[in-house]
Amino acid sequence: MPDSADNRQLASLIDHVRLSGFPTELAAYLSGLCLFDTCLMLVYQPERRPAMVYTETEEVSPTLHTYLQHSYLLDPLYNALEKRDVAPLVRLSSLAPDSFSQTDYYQNCYKNFDLVDEIDLVVELEESSYFTISLGRKSSLGCITRAELNRLQEQLPIISSLVRQFWLSNADEYLPRDKSRSTLTQAMRTFGQGVLTRREQEITGLILQGHSSQSIADQLNISVGTVKVHRKNIHSRLNTSQQSEIFTLFLNHLNEMEIRIVA
């Protein structure tokens, strides 16, 4: 049973459910269930950049800024949300493709968060939107324990209900007002259009997310040999030789799309 301190923390959380201070109170409540070094709360909406609700530091780090601007498109959690295929409580490593640590996104963005473990709490909102709470652990704390996961799982129904109530009252404070950004994620779907075939575009997207040839073959129900032929053709058509060059081309494509949208 929760002790009196737990009950006081929960009562304070409930008191703040319609106030702007709720995310801070929620982080404090979660710290009693699970130790963590970082806490990030984001809202993902279809065709939009993630909206940041809370982070434990006052200033947004360059790495987090890069993530919020464009790197989220290659993030395992984001892609699981896009497919509506994610549990309410999930370890990021269980979502990551088999070659995730070799991707440019991992090497140039995620790796800079310096995390050895990450647990994500996912609360579904209206209209295919999600409120996510990412709890990160660095090497000093090690991986999140089974006991901590059990405590989070037990409290998840309460947390989810309170998060939804908070969002009903405070969504306007966090959502972007510029609706012209609604086509941002078309960059992933249109990258290589007119140069690559539809199948090659599909495979390019999976490559950027960190899937190996075997993983791509399993997902698309084709042979590894066929995937390797597609990869060779992709490099030939894009005039590239390494995955990092494809990533650079993708970022350039994304920037060009944003310029067109603003214009």
C-alpha positions, -999 to +999 in steps of 0.1 A: +000+000+000+012+036-007+025+054+024+013+088+036+040+106+016+029+089-015-007+099-008+003+135-002+022+136-035-007+121-053-031+146-037-008+175-048-008+160-083-046+159-084-048+195-071-027+207-100-045+187-127-059+218-144-029+241-137+002+248-157+023+234-128+009+199-134+039+186-154+064+195-126+042+178-101+039+148-123+076+145-126+079+147-088+053+120-084+070+097-110+103+102-091+087+083-062+080+054-084+111+052-105+146+068-103+156+087-135+181+113-147+159+128-174+122+134-178+108+146-211+071+151-218+060+156-254+027+156-273+027+140-307+000+150-332-005+138-368+016+158-393+032+181-367+064+185-348+063+172-312+051+199-288+073+200-257+054+201-224+081+195-199+118+188-195+138+188-163+161+216-173+152+253-179+170+255-212+165+232-242+197+215-251+211+216-287+204+179-289+168+182-278+164+212-302+176+190-331+152+163-321+122+186-319+131+202-353+135+172-375+153+142-359+121+129-343+110+117-377+136+089-374+129+081-337+117+046-328+089+059-305+076+083-331+075+057-358+057+033-334+031+060-327+027+066-364+018+030-368-004+030-337+016+001-325+029+009-291+021-003-255+012+023-228+045+014-210+074+005-232+112+003-232+127+022-261+151-006-268+121-029-276+109-005-303+143+002-319+152-015-352+181-040-351+206-015-366+194+015-347+228+022-330+244+024-365+220+051-378+231+087-382+201+097-360+215+076-332+251+087-337+244+124-342+214+129-320+202+102-296+236+092-285+242+127-272+214+122-246+239+098-229+212+073-218+217+036-211+179+030-207+147+048-215+111+039-205+082+056-222+047+061-208+022+067-236-012+082-231-035+084-260-054+116-264-081+125-289-076+125-327-046+101-328-025+123-306-003+110-278+011+124-246+044+107-239+066+107-208+101+095-214+122+086-183+159+083-191+187+066-171+224+073-174+251+049-165+253+059-129+218+046-123+219+017-147+188+001-163+154+005-148+145-024-125+115-048-128+102-035-094+102+001-108+085-010-140+058-028-118+052+004-098+048+025-130+025-002-145+003-002-113+000+036-113-004+040-151-043+041-151-043+070-126-015+088-144-032+085-178-065+097-165-049+128-149-028+135-180-060+136-201-077+160-177-046+182-177-045+183-215-082+192-218-076+223-199-041+233-211-037+221-247-038+256-262-008+266-241+015+241-259+001+235-293+017+254-322-005+281-337+010+279-372-011+253-390+011+256-421+034+231-405+008+204-408+026+189-439+060+185-422+061+147-421+054+145-458+091+149-461+096+112-452+069+102-477+082+123-506+119+120-501+134+107-534+101+112-553+107+112-591+141+096-586+133+065-566+105+039-572+078+036-545+094+005-532+128+022-531+113+051-512+098+027-487+131+009-482+150+042-479+127+052-450+134+019-432+171+024-438+170+058-422+151+045-392+178+018-386+166-014-401+191-039-414+187-057-448+173-087-429+149-066-409+136-049-441+132-082-458+112-095-429+089-064-428+083-063-465+082-101-470+109-101-496+143-118-498+175-103-483+190-105-518+162-083-532+167-058-505+205-056-513+196-050-549+173-022-539+199-007-517+224-007-545+199+010-568+190+036-542+227+046-539+230+047-576+199+068-582+208+092-553+245+093-562+255+082-527+277+055-513+270+056-476+239+058-453+252+091-439+250+107-473+214+096-477+207+112-443+222+145-454+201+144-486+170+138-465+177+167-442+182+189-473+149+177-486+132+185-453+147+220-452+135+227-488+100+216-479+099+239-449+110+268-470+082+261-495+056+258-467+066+292-452+066+309-486 
